[in-house]
């Protein structure tokens, strides 16, 4: 199948009007000029690598769209799958948390999160795009190690991040703001919320030595099974150094510019959210993704909690990226592919998976079509097809 008349976004440049041939789910040929007999004409639209999202916090809200309103898990996965495809994401790591003490604790118990992880694995072959599992472990919970060993031993986890949401550090350095958020979410007084935070701080201090041992055991087990490890909400140079020494190669959502600089110094990659980059600020008042990008410290862009922000965020970052759109696109394709060991995708190159996004770059941008493994999984009807779409759906 030939796709022609596109601005093709390669890793290091853009072909202004080129063509691409797909065969057996792979990119078989790339041409610098249009192909007259193409099956699909792009009318000058962008053809970008399919986006790889290493951290998407969306699945819980699909399964429980309102508090205590539970939908069938298979239905939630299906709905998320469609949203991701229409956003141009072709490989998605569902970020699932083991954090029973959080605001969403009823959905982040060891039992329920384990059930969601196994559901993703069970249904992934029926999905439009490639779904993987990113397991987030709150290291202050003693069962973290045994759960890691259980799930990784079953081959159910593709990425692990180590989180410490203890109040007073990391993402939650502002205790007054966190107390106000807890009081609102749980319907308790500010005094009660503040006491809850202080209790968690006391528990954290009392188990500091055990936590380091737990972290080391988890990262060693991940290394044994070839599972990448990320740290989460790094706020100090010391924390980055500790996580690097334990084997983490990704710093997710660094809280400060100093932490991001230390991660770069140590050879770690930094990941930040597309909503942050699009809006120009963190919703929790931490480091701006645009500031990190301007300093040359942003390596990976994630959907975080809003997948449709990915394309608009890339277009915003492209305006200031030294390499324009090619450089910005690498944040959501080539860079995460290499960070996560996905050697078969991440750029438009002959021999790689045909994971592709057809997009317009006017305004905030719009995804017009998505191909996953050479199969058309989303089209809004804009493109000019020369043969029936049903044939394209089968690859």
Secondary structure, 3 states (H helix, E strand, C coil): CEEEEEEEECCCCEEEEEEEEEECCEEEEEECCCCCCCCEECCCCEEEECEEEEEECCHHHHHCCECCECCCHHHHHHHHHHHHHHCCEEEEEEEEEECCCCCCHHHCCHHHHHHHHHHHHHHHHHCCCEEEEEEEEECCCCCHHHHHHHHHHCCCCCEEEEECCCCCCHHHCCHHHHHHHHHHHHCCCHHHHHHHHHHHHHHHHHCHHHHHHHHHHHHHHHHHCCCEEEEECCCCHHHHHHHHHHCCCEEECCCCHHHHHHHHHCCCEEEEEHHHHHHCCCCCCCCCHHHHHHCCCCCEEECECCCCHHHHHHHHHHCCCCCHHHHHHHCCCHHHHHHCCCCCCCCCCCCCECCEEEEECCCCCEEEEEEECCEEEEECCCCEECCCHHHHHCC
